[in-house]
Amino acid sequence: MGRRAFTLVELIVVIAIIAILSSLVMPALGTALGQARATSCISRLAQIGYALQMYCIDHGEYLPSQGDSDNNYYFGRYNGHSASVDFSDGYLSDYVGNDPEVWQCPGFGDFMPRASGPTTGYAYNYEYLTKYVDNGLSWFDPNYRWAYQGLPLAIIRKSTSVALFGDSARNWMGPLEENWYWTPPSQSIPYGVAYTHFRHRLRANILWADGHVDSMPPDKCVPLDQDNLGVICDEADRYFDPEQ
């Protein structure tokens, strides 16, 4: 006896069942993928935390620099918008095995790179953990040099609540782009800007001074903007100031 063909009604029922199953499965897959990206981000920040500890041991218990006038930053050497970053020439490069992937957050999403290729999705608490110094010459002097020199590790009183690195971005009246300078709320809120990027299901991953990493929701003192940028504390800077 020959096989009976599907009727139109049966075909519609099968399609409807598939659609229902897809609507149930796809959100779960999206949630799982987002969680995997957040977990990978936490792992990378933990690597950066270990690298920073090793740096401090090798440099007399001083924290690393944010950057300098030679375009060396904690993640690598920045060679301009049209060139790639040299990830082997940063203050922490040797301590992460010169691996550029360590500096990339897999959950960053769409953003405008600041070089030919990505730089980093993690910003440093430079305002409180480094000191700006220069050689005393004018900005217009070709021999002018500056650097954000790392401060002694001992300035951190409570290592469990001082942020070192975190998910960061900026949108200076344009597309979302990478940000390296994690400006604290006391200096950003008055100007109506924010630099913590709550990219992991409206949470941001933070590396703390004791080496642990966790995710935080935005502080309610500033509403998230259209790019999910906000702050993790108010203008008292309780998670940035190492002397609190």
Helices and strands as residue ranges (DSSP letters): H 8-58, G 93-96, G 100-103, E 122-124, H 126-129, E 130-134, E 146-150, G 153-155, G 159-161, E 163-167, H 185-188, G 189-191, E 196-197, E 204-208, E 213-216, E 229-230
